[in-house]
Amino acid sequence: MRLRQSPSGRFAPDRAPALPGLCYTADVAPYRHRVLYGDTDQMGVVYYATYLRFFEGARGEWIRALGLTYAEIEERGIYLPVLEVASAT
């Protein structure tokens, strides 16, 4: 697979999306979130269900980076439910 450099300096695959018409971006951007004390136990470990809020925050930032809002996506009839969450361990 060949890579092309985007204007932001990142590298992306030099090919079309696998499914035409779907939103596709090869750029990956970090999502930073300051963990609040209330999100952790006394040992400083984040409660497992709190990660869902972190994921939602990252998804919101991704949608904003595309120049869209949740409302605009839903007006197009696209809904983004979380159907399943699993641990990698």
N, C-alpha and C positions, 0 to 999 in steps of 0.2 A: 504494500500500500504506500502510495506517495503522500507526503505531507506538504501542505502549503502554509506559509506564514501569514497570519491575519494582520491587519493594521495595528492591533494591540500588541503584536510581537509574539503571540501564542501560535502554536502549530496545530493545524487541524487536518483531518483526512481530506485528500483531494478526490472526493467522490460525492455523489448525490445522496440524500437521505434514503434509507432502506425502504421507507414507505412514503411515496410522494404525497404532499399535502399535509403531512404532519409537521409539527414544530420540531426542529432539530438544531442543536447547536453542539459543536465539538469543543467549544471553549469551556474550560473548567475554572471557576473562580472560588477562592476560599470564602467561607462564611464564618465570621467571627461573632461570638456571643459571650458576653460576660456572665458567668454563672453566679447567681445570687446565693447567699448563704442559706436562704430558705429552701433552695432547690436541692440541698445536700443533707446527709445525715451528719452526726457529730464527728464522723471520721473523715468528712470532706468528700464523700462519694455521692455522686448525683443519683437521685432516685430514678429507677429505670423508666418509669412512665414519663418523666420530664423530657426525655430525649424526643418524644413525639412533638413537643412544642418547639424544640430546636429544629427538627426536620421541617416543621411548618414554616418557621421563620426563614429557613434557607430556601424553601420553595417560593415563598412570597418575594424574596429578593431576586430569585431567578426570573419570576414573572415580570417584576418591575424592570429588570435588565433587558427584557424583550420589548419593553415599551408598552406593556399591557397592564391592565388591572384585573382583579378577580371578576369584577362586574362585567367587563368586556368579554372575558372568556365565557362566562355563564350566559351572556346574551347570545353568544354563538352556539349555545346548546352543549357546551363542553363542561363537564363537571369532573372534579378531581378527588373522588373519595379515596380514603386510605382503606384498602380492603384487607390487608394483612401486614403484620409486622413480625419479624422473626430475628432471633439472635444468631450471630455467626459462630457462636461457640458450640 
